[in-house]
Amino acid sequence: MSGFGHPRRHLRITDSTNERARELAAAGAPSGTVVTADEQSAGRGRYGRTWTAPPRKALLCSAVLRPLDSSHRLLPLAVPLAVADAAEALAPVSCQVKWPNDVWLERRKVAGVLIEARPPDWAVIGVGLNLTIEPEEFPANLRWPATSLGHGVGAEGALAQLCAGLDRWVGAADAEVLAAFASRDGLRGHRVSWEGAGGAGSGAGTAEGIDDDGELLVVTEDGGRLALGSGEVQLTPAGPPLSG
């Protein structure tokens, strides 16, 4: 697999970098292809949420990975690690990961990840990293918990560090990914709740880490234990520390 960042297509404005990258992937674009934009008119997060950022104040990037095979089974964990590493290389900050796909800075969301895939052919890795958005520029409903990296970080430098992080983590061994994720796990020991978790239904409990399959382990209120998959679970706030 070639390194991430080449070739690159940059757009002044687009509906969604993930949409453009999906089109390129379906047309046979090589692994490592990235699409970036100054602004998105219809940026997407997980569960159909909207991703909003003022022009040129966030890194809006989607990367093509191909082929997609068993070595990438922990890709949803590897990508937030790449983002966290990039953020720490760009500014004097320390990041955590909120399972499954958010990157936290002082327990506030500085970045989100959206992965869309057509196995075994390709995956599109979408990343939105807030760089220089002022608090009042976030929509009112996002001012908590959203935050920005700050420190004058620009999109070009952020893209270079993100691509380096993806090169580092997308091909990393499972054991390395799991260990690094555990060291950044922002939910462990905190109360969480979920809804619509397939066979697990809905409930609440205490997060106690990630298992070898990348699922969230929780101890329920009645003392039981569950492993919750990211494709089935939407975490909901269960107290101020977990908002976002």
C-alpha positions as a printed NumPy array, in Angstrom:
array([[  0.   ,   0.   ,   0.   ],
       [  1.349,   3.423,  -0.926],
       [  1.49 ,   6.168,   1.656],
       [ -1.563,   8.266,   2.368],
       [ -1.733,  11.71 ,   0.766],
       [ -1.036,  10.871,  -2.879],
       [ -2.749,  11.526,  -5.162],
       [ -4.719,  14.394,  -3.664],
       [ -7.806,  16.205,  -4.874],
       [ -8.516,  19.518,  -3.154],
       [-11.841,  21.315,  -3.516],
       [-12.785,  24.798,  -2.407],
       [-16.252,  23.58 ,  -1.48 ],
       [-18.013,  20.246,  -1.792],
       [-21.012,  18.564,  -0.267],
       [-18.927,  15.913,   1.498],
       [-15.34 ,  14.804,   1.079],
       [-16.494,  11.267,   1.865],
       [-18.882,  11.371,  -1.101],
       [-16.125,  12.497,  -3.446],
       [-13.722,   9.884,  -2.083],
       [-16.362,   7.164,  -2.445],
       [-16.766,   8.098,  -6.104],
       [-13.018,   7.943,  -6.628],
       [-12.744,   4.62 ,  -4.811],
       [-15.556,   3.126,  -6.903],
       [-13.734,   4.315, -10.025],
       [-10.54 ,   2.533,  -8.956],
       [ -8.551,   5.277,  -7.242],
       [ -5.42 ,   3.872,  -5.618],
       [ -4.978,   3.36 ,  -1.912],
       [ -3.687,   6.539,  -0.309],
       [ -5.803,   8.897,  -2.415],
       [ -7.111,  11.803,  -0.352],
       [ -9.842,  14.358,  -0.925],
       [ -9.701,  17.616,   1.021],
       [-11.913,  20.686,   1.024],
       [-11.939,  24.189,   2.456],
       [-15.638,  23.83 ,   3.2  ],
       [-18.413,  21.222,   3.12 ],
       [-22.074,  21.981,   2.479],
       [-23.274,  18.566,   3.674],
       [-20.559,  17.077,   5.852],
       [-21.595,  13.87 ,   7.571],
       [-20.924,  12.221,  10.89 ],
       [-22.075,   8.877,  12.224],
       [-25.781,   8.043,  12.447],
       [-26.651,  10.682,   9.856],
       [-25.419,  13.589,  11.959],
       [-24.185,  16.75 ,  10.237],
       [-20.549,  17.825,  10.501],
       [-20.263,  21.628,  10.445],
       [-17.151,  23.807,  10.179],
       [-16.504,  27.349,   8.931],
       [-14.377,  27.612,   5.74 ],
       [-10.66 ,  26.865,   6.175],
       [-10.924,  26.428,   9.937],
       [-10.893,  22.623,  10.05 ],
       [ -9.111,  19.793,   8.301],
       [-11.769,  18.092,   6.175],
       [-10.226,  14.993,   4.675],
       [-11.276,  11.622,   3.287],
       [ -8.781,   8.941,   2.331],
       [ -9.105,   5.797,   0.233],
       [ -7.827,   2.478,   1.566],
       [ -7.735,  -0.575,  -0.673],
       [ -8.019,  -3.488,  -0.576],
       [ -9.851,  -4.025,   2.697],
       [ -8.986,  -7.318,   4.357],
       [ -8.74 ,  -9.042,   7.714],
       [ -5.642,  -7.061,   8.627],
       [ -7.88 ,  -3.976,   8.866],
       [-10.448,  -5.39 ,  11.285],
       [ -9.469,  -2.811,  13.921],
       [ -9.515,   0.1  ,  11.462],
       [-12.179,   1.944,  13.533],
       [ -9.72 ,   1.997,  16.436],
       [ -6.603,   2.673,  14.366],
       [ -7.917,   5.82 ,  12.684],
       [ -8.689,   7.787,  15.879],
       [ -5.2  ,   6.875,  17.09 ],
       [ -3.782,   8.406,  13.911],
       [ -5.807,  11.569,  14.483],
       [ -4.728,  11.813,  18.111],
       [ -1.072,  11.392,  17.156],
       [ -1.451,  14.09 ,  14.492],
       [ -3.021,  16.534,  16.922],
       [ -0.243,  16.012,  19.46 ],
       [  2.415,  16.482,  16.761],
       [  0.842,  19.798,  15.799],
       [  0.266,  21.386,  19.199],
       [  1.253,  20.983,  22.874],
       [ -1.865,  18.98 ,  23.742],
       [ -2.782,  15.546,  25.048],
       [ -5.649,  13.637,  23.429],
       [ -7.94 ,  10.814,  24.417],
       [-10.264,   8.726,  22.269],
       [-13.954,   8.435,  23.034],
       [-14.931,   5.042,  21.662],
       [-15.625,   4.421,  18.919],
       [-14.771,   7.41 ,  16.745],
       [-14.255,  10.738,  18.521],
       [-10.999,  12.34 ,  19.603],
       [-11.126,  14.342,  22.803],
       [ -9.098,  17.304,  23.955],
       [ -9.718,  18.001,  27.643],
       [-12.814,  15.795,  27.326],
       [-14.223,  17.921,  24.523],
       [-14.587,  16.767,  20.931],
       [-11.831,  18.063,  18.676],
       [-12.215,  15.5  ,  15.876],
       [-14.532,  12.84 ,  14.535],
       [-14.101,   9.882,  12.193],
       [-16.533,   8.383,   9.684],
       [-15.485,   5.164,   7.915],
       [-17.553,   3.858,   5.008],
       [-16.581,   0.633,   3.285],
       [-17.307,  -1.775,   0.479],
       [-15.376,  -4.871,   1.584],
       [-13.206,  -6.334,   0.273],
       [-12.661,  -3.618,  -2.306],
       [-12.157,  -0.391,  -0.4  ],
       [-12.832,   1.8  ,   2.61 ],
       [-13.125,   5.567,   2.786],
       [-11.711,   7.105,   5.961],
       [-13.309,  10.467,   6.72 ],
       [-11.748,  12.787,   9.296],
       [-12.893,  16.169,  10.53 ],
       [-10.367,  17.874,  12.803],
       [-11.301,  21.282,  14.225],
       [ -8.319,  23.596,  13.972],
       [ -9.103,  27.276,  14.569],
       [-12.87 ,  27.471,  15.1  ],
       [-13.805,  30.015,  17.752],
       [-16.364,  28.906,  20.36 ],
       [-19.008,  31.306,  19.033],
       [-18.565,  29.921,  15.505],
       [-19.879,  26.5  ,  16.465],
       [-23.643,  25.987,  16.14 ],
       [-25.348,  26.69 ,  19.46 ],
       [-26.113,  23.003,  20.032],
       [-22.429,  22.068,  19.582],
       [-20.662,  24.716,  21.641],
       [-20.427,  22.067,  24.29 ],
       [-18.663,  19.696,  23.801],
       [-16.962,  20.907,  20.59 ],
       [-13.518,  22.477,  20.703],
       [-10.589,  23.268,  18.418],
       [ -6.915,  22.412,  18.397],
       [ -5.859,  26.072,  18.303],
       [ -2.202,  27.171,  18.43 ],
       [ -2.467,  28.6  ,  14.898],
       [ -2.427,  25.153,  13.277],
       [ -3.21 ,  25.253,   9.544],
       [ -4.864,  22.657,   7.357],
       [ -1.793,  21.81 ,   5.26 ],
       [  0.353,  20.985,   8.257],
       [ -2.531,  19.057,   9.782],
       [ -2.986,  17.019,   6.605],
       [  0.694,  16.07 ,   6.534],
       [  0.586,  14.866,  10.132],
       [ -2.694,  13.016,   9.624],
       [ -1.315,  11.161,   6.617],
       [  1.779,  10.226,   8.617],
       [ -0.486,   8.965,  11.403],
       [ -2.57 ,   6.907,   8.983],
       [  0.597,   5.42 ,   7.497],
       [  1.643,   4.482,  11.009],
       [ -1.582,   3.032,  12.373],
       [ -3.63 ,   1.596,   9.502],
       [ -1.081,  -1.182,   9.011],
       [ -0.21 ,  -1.69 ,  12.671],
       [ -0.547,  -5.072,  14.379],
       [ -3.741,  -5.681,  16.326],
       [ -1.925,  -5.96 ,  19.648],
       [ -0.262,  -2.59 ,  19.109],
       [ -3.552,  -0.915,  18.173],
       [ -5.339,  -2.367,  21.201],
       [ -2.583,  -1.332,  23.595],
       [ -2.407,   2.209,  22.227],
       [ -6.175,   2.558,  22.297],
       [ -6.268,   1.386,  25.908],
       [ -3.725,   4.065,  26.81 ],
       [ -5.973,   6.768,  25.307],
       [ -9.351,   5.331,  26.339],
       [-11.435,   8.262,  27.57 ],
       [-14.433,   6.168,  28.613],
       [-12.844,   3.544,  30.842],
       [-14.178,   3.834,  34.359],
       [-16.944,   6.239,  33.358],
       [-20.674,   5.689,  33.304],
       [-22.228,   5.27 ,  29.847],
       [-25.656,   4.549,  28.459],
       [-26.773,   3.203,  25.104],
       [-29.864,   2.627,  23.05 ],
       [-30.718,   0.185,  20.265],
       [-27.749,  -2.08 ,  20.885],
       [-29.097,  -5.088,  18.995],
       [-29.39 ,  -8.014,  21.382],
       [-28.205,  -5.783,  24.228],
       [-31.208,  -3.461,  23.81 ],
       [-30.703,  -0.334,  25.871],
       [-29.128,   0.153,  29.241],
       [-26.465,   1.822,  31.315],
       [-23.296,   0.798,  33.056],
       [-19.607,   1.501,  33.497],
       [-17.136,   1.253,  30.637],
       [-14.226,  -1.035,  31.395],
       [-12.185,  -0.937,  28.223],
       [-12.111,  -2.551,  24.796],
       [-11.937,  -6.251,  23.996],
       [ -9.753,  -7.903,  21.356],
       [-12.43 ,  -7.335,  18.709],
       [-12.599,  -3.615,  19.374],
       [-15.946,  -3.796,  21.17 ],
       [-16.762,  -1.732,  24.226],
       [-16.867,  -3.707,  27.466],
       [-19.358,  -2.519,  30.063],
       [-20.407,  -3.658,  33.494],
       [-24.159,  -3.181,  33.72 ],
       [-26.031,  -1.835,  36.7  ],
       [-27.033,  -5.351,  37.728],
       [-23.428,  -6.541,  37.66 ],
       [-23.555,  -8.259,  34.276],
       [-20.994,  -7.775,  31.541],
       [-21.594,  -6.912,  27.903],
       [-19.48 ,  -6.319,  24.793],
       [-21.099,  -3.635,  22.633],
       [-20.277,  -3.252,  18.935],
       [-19.852,   0.174,  17.389],
       [-22.177,  -0.705,  14.531],
       [-25.001,  -1.291,  16.981],
       [-24.417,   1.214,  19.762],
       [-24.985,   4.91 ,  20.071],
       [-23.63 ,   6.237,  23.315],
       [-25.77 ,   8.862,  25.008],
       [-24.744,  11.232,  27.771],
       [-25.014,   9.706,  31.228],
       [-23.576,  12.634,  33.156],
       [-21.553,  15.771,  32.314],
       [-18.167,  14.052,  31.727],
       [-19.587,  12.015,  28.819],
       [-21.429,  14.705,  26.896],
       [-20.807,  14.828,  23.17 ]])
